[in-house]
């Protein structure tokens, strides 16, 4: 394994970790594949990943020139050995130092930044789509049935929520629907108060997003 830095002028820069030839990446869910295209060289494939802020893993086959970009990492995908020695895997190295001095700062701190974006509503640097702030960096949001520890840790675009148990503890990412919403009725004459709270029905669908 070796590291190298890829920089696209005036856009992004990232450090990649490259596996030796004879490996490819296998994502856990099809939705993690960003693009499957051809590239004439490993450098061009890695540059394509660098230019796409959602890309955290790519693999490249020098024989077929196949270049695949993934919004994934080794927590929700695996690197597998291949009989062919023409394919290799690259992953973007992320660390807290890439985020610490920028997160929640004014948008002037993150122009064209690969790891954080300017939130137009907050006018501050925030985590990109499908990632969340865990206190030190922006890991990718989690998929169904994965243990979660904060409210925004799950893939909301797939209708997943980090479920809280009866003890107020975060448990796992599940798909939920809203059965009814809050309604409060107060009769000031009789001091009667009726509270109807939000109730969520959650499903363990036992299937992947394919």
Secondary structure, DSSP 8 states (H G I E B T S, - for coil): -EEEEEE-TTS-EEEEEE--SSEEEEESSGGGEEEEEE-SSHHHHHHHHHH-TT--EEEEETTTTEEEEES--TTSEEEEE-SSSSEEEEEE---GGGTTTTTTSBGGG-TT-SSEEEETTTTEEEE-TTEEE-SS-EEE-B-TT-B--STT-B-GGGTEEEEE-TTS-EEEEEEEEEEE--EEEEETTTTEEEEE--EEEEE-------
